[in-house]
Amino acid sequence: MLNYDNYLSEQAKLVVPDGIRGLFPLEKPGVVSFLAGKPNPATFPFESVTLHLKPPLGVDAADGAYAESLKGQKDEEGREIKVDEKGQIVLELEGKDMQEALQYGPTAGIPRLVTFLTEFISTVHERPVPSATAAPTTNGKSSPISRPDTPHHPSKTQAAQLTQELSQTARGEPTTETVNDTTGSASNGHAEQTPWRITVGGGCQDLLFKAFQALLNHGDPILVESPVYAGVLGQFLYLGLEKVEVPTDHQGLSADALRSVLESWPEGKKKPKVLYTVPTGSNPTGASSGTERKLDVLRLAQEHDLIILEDDPYYFLASERPKSYFELETQVVPGAGRVVRFDSLSKVLSSGMRLGFAAGPTPIIKAMDVFTSAANLQPNGMSQAIAYRLLATLMFLWIDVSPLPDTYNLVMNNALAKGVLAIPGFAFMPNGGKTSFVRASFSIVDMGDAEQGFRALGEAIREMRGELGL
Ligand SMILES: Cc1ncc(COP(=O)(O)O)c(C=O)c1O
C-alpha cells in the first residue's frame, strides 16, 4: 500500500475531523444523544414528498403497457410499486426516510446511498468490496458473497456476516463512518488491495475541488490533459497550482506525450504527483480513452508515482464503455490505490440535484471528507434521499420464486452453474432465515445479457422445483 502521507497536502494533514461529526457514528438506537446541533425533527414542516417519474425515453406511459409491466413489482424494501393515473411510477418519501433526508447526517452521505453506490461501483468496475472472508471465485477475483460452510443453509450468524459483506446492507443501519472504515480492506486473491471507499458530494465539481485541496499544496504542479474541462481551471487558479499540459489526441490523454513530459522533467524541479483526466467523452473534445491507452497511462503512473484523478461524468452516457482506470489499475498496480474516480448524477438524474460521488483509496477519501465537514458539513440530504429512492427502485428487481421456500442454493448452485448471479434474499433479512426472494440488479447489464440471464434464472428455478418435487 502506498504511503499516502507522501501524497496528502500540508493542509489535509493539518485539518482535524470535526469534533461533533466525529461522534455521529456513536449515535445508535438505545443511546441517549445529547450531541449538539441537530434540530428537533418534529419542527420540520414537511410530512412527505411524492415523486411522479417520467417513463423511460421512448415509452408512452398512456398506452397502459408500461403500467401493466410494473404490476406486482416491488421496490427495494418489498413495497408494491405504485402507478398514478397517467401510468407513471409514484415514489413516496415519508416517515424515517423523510426524517433522514431532512436531518443532518454523515459527512460522506446517507448510509444506504453510500452502501448502494459502493455496491454499484464495485460491480461496474469489478473492484470487490472485500472482507476478511471474501472467497476467490473461479475467475480469480474475490466475490462479495462468501459461501457459508453448510451445504444447505447458512446459520443466522453466517447470514448476518454475509449480509454485512454484501456491502453492509443499510437496513442494519451502520453509520457511514462505520461502513467506510471497513470497506475494501482485503485481498483479491493476488496482491493485498488498498482499502477503497466512497464519498458523496455536491456534484463532481465539489468533490474535485476537495480532492485537489486534499492532495496539492499552493505552487504544486498538476498534470492536466489539454484541452481540459474548463470548470477545473478556476479551481487551479484559486489553489495556486501550476498547470502542466499534456496534449491529447483522438483517444484523449496521450500516453506518449505524458511520458515525454515526465521524462524531460527539469532536474531539481518538484515532480508532479497528480494527473487530472476526463477519460470518457472529454469536455470539450468528446474523445474517449480506450483500454490500451489507459493501461499505458497507468504504467506511467506507477513508474512516476502519480495519483490519477479520473473525472468521468459522461461514463453512463457513452454507447461503448471501455474499462475505467479504477478497474484497470488492479491489472497494473499491485494492490491498486493510485486512482480516485469521480462520477456524477448530473447527466443521468439531474444537474440541479447537485450530486456526485468519488471512489478511491480510503486515506484520500477521508481527507476529502474533512474538507466537506469544514465547508458544507455533508451533501444535501433531500437530494440524496430522492436519488437513493429512485436508483434503488429502478435498479433492483425483488423476485418471488415461491413455492421454492429458499433461494440460497438456487442462486449459489443452480443459477451460478448456468452463468447467472443474483443475490439470495436471505442476505436482506435482518436476522437471516429462509426467504423465497432473489434480488436481481439489472441496470448495468445490457439487454442481450439481461435476457439471457433471466432465461438462465428461469431454467434454474424450474430445475430446482423439479429437484424438490414442487
Ligand atoms: C468533465 C466534467 N467534470 C465535471 C463536471 C461537473 O459535474 P457536476 O455537475 O457533477 O458537478 C462537468 C460538467 O459538465 C464536466 O463536464
Ligand as a Chemical Component Dictionary entry (heavy atoms), coordinates in Angstrom:
data_LIG
# 
_chem_comp.id                   LIG 
_chem_comp.type                 NON-POLYMER 
_chem_comp.pdbx_formal_charge   0 
_chem_comp.three_letter_code    LIG 
# 
loop_
_chem_comp_atom.comp_id 
_chem_comp_atom.atom_id 
_chem_comp_atom.alt_atom_id 
_chem_comp_atom.type_symbol 
_chem_comp_atom.charge 
_chem_comp_atom.model_Cartn_x 
_chem_comp_atom.model_Cartn_y 
_chem_comp_atom.model_Cartn_z 
_chem_comp_atom.pdbx_ordinal 
LIG C1 C1 C 0 -15.633 16.917 -17.243 1  
LIG C2 C2 C 0 -16.580 17.452 -16.244 2  
LIG N1 N1 N 0 -16.315 17.293 -14.949 3  
LIG C3 C3 C 0 -17.144 17.738 -14.000 4  
LIG C4 C4 C 0 -18.312 18.395 -14.321 5  
LIG C5 C5 C 0 -19.190 18.874 -13.232 6  
LIG O1 O1 O 0 -20.152 17.881 -12.928 7  
LIG P1 P1 P 0 -21.157 18.011 -11.714 8  
LIG O2 O2 O 0 -22.414 18.595 -12.219 9  
LIG O3 O3 O 0 -21.326 16.611 -11.228 10 
LIG O4 O4 O 0 -20.514 18.863 -10.696 11 
LIG C6 C6 C 0 -18.644 18.581 -15.660 12 
LIG C7 C7 C 0 -19.894 19.269 -16.025 13 
LIG O5 O5 O 0 -20.227 19.493 -17.138 14 
LIG C8 C8 C 0 -17.761 18.087 -16.650 15 
LIG O6 O6 O 0 -18.008 18.238 -17.955 16 
# 
loop_
_chem_comp_bond.comp_id 
_chem_comp_bond.atom_id_1 
_chem_comp_bond.atom_id_2 
_chem_comp_bond.value_order 
_chem_comp_bond.pdbx_ordinal 
LIG C1 C2 SING 1  
LIG C2 N1 SING 2  
LIG C2 C8 DOUB 3  
LIG N1 C3 DOUB 4  
LIG C3 C4 SING 5  
LIG C4 C5 SING 6  
LIG C4 C6 DOUB 7  
LIG C5 O1 SING 8  
LIG O1 P1 SING 9  
LIG P1 O2 DOUB 10 
LIG P1 O3 SING 11 
LIG P1 O4 SING 12 
LIG C6 C7 SING 13 
LIG C6 C8 SING 14 
LIG C7 O5 DOUB 15 
LIG C8 O6 SING 16 
# 
